[in-house]
Amino acid sequence: MSSLPSISNNQQHSKTLTLPAPAKLNLFLHITGRRADGYHLLQTLFQILDVGDEIQFSANQTGVIQLSCNDPNLEGNDNLIYRAALALKPLAAASAGVDIFLQKNLPMGGGLGGGSSDAATTLHALNKLWSINLPVAELAAIGLKLGADVPLFVEGYTAFAEGVGEKLQPMAIPEKTYLVVTPACHVSTAEVFTHPDLIRNSPVISAADVLNSDLHKDWRNDCQSLVVRLYPLVAITLQWLVEYAPSRMTGTGASLFAEFPDEISARRALADLPANCRGFVARGVNRSPLLAALEHAE
């Protein structure tokens, strides 16, 4: 998993940045309705983590966007990194190009926001390297066209979110230690959100409600009951994890998380991880490590 990078003067002079793309958790996820266009209205508490992917950007004058990855399957033009770079390209000089290398650490499609975070890191990096210099609000607006979770990572703060996830209210909450576990199955987000049994009528709450509540007793993930029914491996993994600490699914899964009092106890549980799962220990942070890395690069 990535840690906060050090960006040397040599990197700056050669116009190379290495930046983190942190993961997120949905500490709860309530679905409160559905728009006419089919998108679901939700309320969630996004918790940014201190681990995630890492991306290296090397600007050049070829006018070409080139993406490579430690997983060759992710090098296509449909990758959100490539699409984010393409979205900024018309605002840059015609000769502006970049070589991008993605160190993919997070599981794909696990509900951890990896692709959206990669896109947000790309927007910030190329905004700087290509001297576009858009304000954060404009980067977030571009990011929203790429995906509903991208603005969260662009703005870079743990936040209470509403709408389709784009209406963000930064929220300072206690920074906890989490064990994040991903079973070896892929949950189809489309299947979950189109399923007739999905809960879509949770009552609307306020940000104040969130701050004055017990996360485990008062809130839930409205997708979880459906997903554990449709995907037995998620159910089995959740049964294992809840033996250690109160546990919940993030996003539409398949990743699950549990809060621990300290890193030692979280790592003790990680040592017992079932063979068909991936896992890591992370710290929840109120401010994204991406923002600190960008400041360090100035």
N, C-alpha and C positions, 0 to 999 in steps of 0.2 A: 504494500500500500504506500501511497505517496506521503511524503512529509514536506514541510515548508522548504522550498528550494532556495539555495543561495545563488544569486545571479551576479556573476563577476563582471568587472569592468570590461574584460575581454569579450564576454557575451554581449554586453551593451554595444561595444564598438562594432562587432560583427553583425549586429542586429539579429541576435538570437535570444529568445526567451524560453525558459523552461518553467512551466506553471502548473499548479495543481488544479484538478477538476474534482472537487469534493463530492462525496455522496450525501444523500439526505434520507431522513426517515419521515414518514407520516406518523406522528405520535398518536393521532387519531384521524379518522376520515369519515365524515358524515355526508351522506348524499341527501340533499334537501329538495330536489326537484329535477326537472328536465326542461330544457329550452325547446322552442319550436323547431330549431335546427337539429335536434337530437343530442346535443351536448348536455352533459349532466351538470347541475349546479351542486357545488360541494362546499363544505367547510372543513378545514384541516389545519393542523399545526405542523408546519415544516420545521424539522430540526436538522440543521446542517452539521455534518460530521467532520472530523479532522483527518480523515483518510479518503482516498479515492483514486482516480486515474491521474496520470501525469502526461503532459503534452509538451513537446519541444517544437518551437516555431523558428525557422531560419528564413528571414526575408531575403529576397533576391530581386533582380531586375529582369527576369525572364517573362513576366506577365502570366506565368502558369502557376496553378495551385496543384501541388503534388502531395498526396497523403499516403503514408505508410504506417504500419502497425505491427506490434508483436504477434497479432492474430491477423494473418493475411485475409481472412474472410471479411474483415471490417474495412477494407481499403477501397470500397466502391464509392461511386459518386452519390449514392443514396445515404451515406453516412452524414449525420448531422454536423459533423465538423466541416466536411466539404461544403455542405449547403450553407452553413454560417459564413464561411469564407466567401462563397459565391455571392451571398447577400450584401457583403461589404465591398466587393470588387468594383462595382460601378462608381463608388465614392472615392476610390483611390486612383493614383496615377495609372495610366495605361500599361506602364512597364512593371507595375507592382506585382510581384509573385511571392510564393512562399513554399518552402518544404516543411511539411508537418509530420512529426512522428508521434504516434499515440502509444503510450505504454498502458495497455488496457488491464487494469487490476480488478475492477468490479465485474460481477457477473452480469451478463446481458439479460435484459428483460426481467430483472428481479424486483422491481419496485423501488430501486435505490436512486433513480434519477441520473444514472451514469451518462446516457446519451445527451440529455438536456444540459447537464453540467459541462460536458465536453464542448457543446455548442456555445455556452456562455463564456467559457474560458477562451475559445477561439475568437469570439466577438471582441472581448477585452484585449487580447493579444494583438490582433490585426488592427484594431482601432489605434493602438499605440505604434506598432511597427510600420504601418502604412501611413502614419501621420494624418489620420482622418479626424481624430479628436472630437468625436461626438460625445455629448453628455450622457451620463448613465441612463437617463430616462429614455433617450432615443435608442440606445442600444437595447434596452429592455423591450421597447416597442417592436424592434426588428426581431428580437428573440421570440416574442409572442407568436409571430407568424411561423416560426419553426416548431413551436410546441408550447403547451400551456405552462410547463414547469420551468422553461428557460428563464423568464424574468426573475424568478426566485434566485437563481444562481448568478445572474447578472448583477442584481442589487446586493446580494451577498450577506443577507441577514436572516437568522431564524425568524420565522414570521407566521402569523395567523393569516390564512388565505381563504378567500371567498370567490364567488363567480365560478369560472371553470378552473380556478386556481391562480388567476392572474391579478386579483385584487389583494394586494399584500399590505399587511400592517406589521412592521418589525416588532418583535416581542423579546424582551430579555427574560429568560427563564433559567433555573438552575442548570448548570452544565454537568450532565450525568455521564456515567460510563455505561456503554452498551455492548452486548454481544449480539452480533448480526449473523444470522445463519440462513443459507440459501440451499434448499434441497435441489436435487438433480432433476428438476422438471421445469418446463416452461409453461407459465400461465398466460393464456391468451386474453389480453386486455379487452379486445373486441368481444370475445365470448362473454366475459363478465358483464360488460356494460350493456350488452343487448339481451342478457338473460331475463326472462320474465320474473324470476324469483328474486332479483336484486332489490334490496331495500332502497326506496327512492323518496321516502317521506319523513326523514328525520326532522325534528323541530329545529328551527333556526336558533342559534345561540349567538352571544356577543363575545367580543374579546375579553371583556370583564369577567364573563362566565368562565372562560378558560383559566384566567389567572386565579380565580377564587374557587377552584374545584380540585378534585382528586382525579388525576389523569386515568388511573386504572379503574376506579369505581364508577366514574360519571360518564366516561367517553368510550368509544369503541371504533372499530373499522367496519363500516357497513358492508364491505365486500367479503369480509373474512368468513362468515358463516356459509356463504355460497361457495367460495373457493375451496374450503376444506371438504365440502361435500363432493365437489367435482374432481378434486385432485387429492387422492388418498395419501400421497407422499407428503403433501403439505400438512395434512392432518396428523400424520404419524410424527413428523418433525416437531410440530407444535406441542404434541403430547410430551415429547422428550424435553423440550426447552422449558416448558412450564413447571417441570419438576425442580428447576433451579431458581426461577424467579418469575414474577408476572410477565407474560409474553403476549405479543400481538403481531399481526401481519402489517407490513408497510405497503402502501399503494394497493395494487391488485395482486401483489405477491410476485414470485413465490417466496421472497425473502421475509424472514421473521426476526423480531428483535426482543431482547429482554434487558431490563435495567438492573444494574448491579451496584452495590455500594462502593466498590473499588475495583481497580484493574486486576488485582490478584485473584479475587473471587471470579471475575469474568473469565480470566485465562484458565482457571481451574476447570470451569465448565467447558471451555473451548478444547481443552485436552481430551475431553470425553466425546468429542464431536462424532456423530455417526458417519460411517464410511461413505455414504451416498450424499454427503453435504459439504459445502464450503462454508467457512466462517472466518470472522475477524472481530477483534475488539477495537472499539473506537470511542472517542470522547465527543459528546455533543458540544458544539460551540455556537455562541450567539453571533459571531462575526466570522465570515468565511476566510479560510486561509488564503484564498485567491486574492482577496483585497490586500492582505499584508504583503503577499508576494509582489503584487503590482506596485505597491508603495516602495518596496525594496528595490524595484527595477528602475525607479526614477533617478 
